[in-house]
Amino acid sequence: MNRTAQIERKSKETEIIASLNIDGQGKTQVKTNIGLLDHMLDLFAFHACFDLDLAVKKADLEIDIHHTNEDIGIVLGKLFKKALGDMQGIKRFGSAFAPMESTLGRAVVDISGRGYLTLVIDNLEKVNIKNEDGYAMAYLEHFLESFAHNLGATINVKIEGTSEDLHTNMEAAFKALGLALHEATRINPSRPNMIPSTKGIID
């Protein structure tokens, strides 16, 4: 089974090209022009053993990072959906925890065809509003929401023991999400040829 995909997406704000191998080794080449997001996507793919190449060829970062951040989430979601095809044989559900110092990231994923995000952040008021890239927790929510809707997955992410450092909170969340998605995309040896839905379809 070849679970790979390539996407090129162009809009008036951004131009993004990306490729994915779900059954990879965690090799990454990510250049979003947003340093913190580059690092988070490297961590996400490395720990999940996804091979991910993603490059933002055009962006409107001179305005702000909103469109670029959101469009990367859209592309990543579409990339996974395309690579998974009809979802045959996948476990569909995945969950994981990832600690980072005093912070704990938790992610639960259901690749159900229903795109929905729940993001819970303990003591949000503690978190630094923005880092040096201008990234903020609000952008994390926009990214994850775009990703969930375009993959067609229900994603629940919680950050506990919240740090004042934005980087720490995001790292725990992205690692947990990668690990949960790795589990959800594995082939179930009990029914490798079945689509994991009583409806017989995930779309």
C-alpha positions, -999 to 999 in steps of 0.1 A, spaced: 0 0 0 15 33 -11 2 59 13 18 90 -2 5 123 -16 16 156 -31 -3 189 -32 3 223 -46 -21 250 -35 -22 286 -48 -43 314 -35 -40 352 -37 -23 352 -3 -1 320 -5 15 294 -26 23 261 -8 37 228 -21 39 197 1 45 160 0 38 133 25 47 96 31 26 83 60 47 52 63 80 70 65 108 74 90 102 110 102 123 127 76 113 164 72 121 194 51 99 222 62 101 259 53 70 279 62 89 312 68 75 311 103 103 298 124 83 284 153 59 266 130 88 250 111 101 236 144 66 224 155 60 206 121 94 190 123 86 176 158 51 165 147 63 145 117 96 132 133 79 116 163 50 102 142 74 88 116 58 108 88 81 119 59 70 155 53 83 181 28 65 214 29 75 248 14 57 281 14 67 296 -19 46 328 -15 31 344 16 17 377 28 37 378 60 43 415 56 7 419 67 6 392 94 9 354 97 -28 346 97 -33 335 61 -1 316 59 -6 298 92 -42 289 82 -33 278 47 -6 255 59 -32 238 81 -55 235 51 -27 219 29 -16 195 57 -51 183 62 -57 178 25 -24 160 22 -32 135 49 -67 129 35 -53 123 0 -26 100 12 -51 79 33 -74 75 3 -106 56 13 -92 50 48 -91 12 42 -76 -7 71 -67 22 93 -73 20 131 -91 54 128 -87 63 165 -56 74 182 -46 91 215 -13 102 231 3 122 258 35 142 255 52 159 285 74 190 282 88 200 316 58 209 337 35 210 307 15 180 294 0 178 259 -29 154 252 -44 146 218 -72 124 208 -80 118 171 -109 102 152 -105 101 114 -142 100 109 -149 123 80 -162 148 105 -139 178 109 -141 192 144 -116 207 168 -117 211 205 -87 229 220 -85 233 258 -56 253 274 -53 254 311 -46 289 325 -45 306 291 -39 339 307 -4 327 318 9 322 283 30 349 266 8 366 241 32 363 212 67 351 205 94 367 183 77 354 151 44 370 161 30 335 168 3 333 195 -21 307 209 -49 320 188 -29 310 157 -24 275 171 -62 272 173 -66 285 137 -40 260 124 -54 230 142 -90 239 131 -79 242 95 -61 209 97 -90 190 114 -116 202 89 -95 195 58 -85 160 70 -120 152 81 -110 143 117 -124 151 151 -94 163 171 -93 170 208 -62 187 221 -56 197 257 -26 215 272 -23 210 310 2 224 335 5 254 311 38 271 309 43 308 305 65 299 275 45 296 242 71 273 227 68 248 255 30 246 253 30 242 215 57 216 216 38 194 240 7 198 218 23 191 184 42 160 198 10 146 212 -9 152 180 18 135 159 18 105 182 -20 102 182 -22 106 144 5 80 140 -16 55 160 -48 65 141 -33 60 107 -17 25 114 -32 -5 96 -53 -26 119 -40 -62 115 -74 -76 125 -91 -60 95 -66 -46 70 -90 -46 41 -120 -30 58 -130 7 61 -134 13 99 -170 25 99 -203 8 103 -215 29 73 -188 13 51 -174 46 41 -155 76 55 -157 107 33 
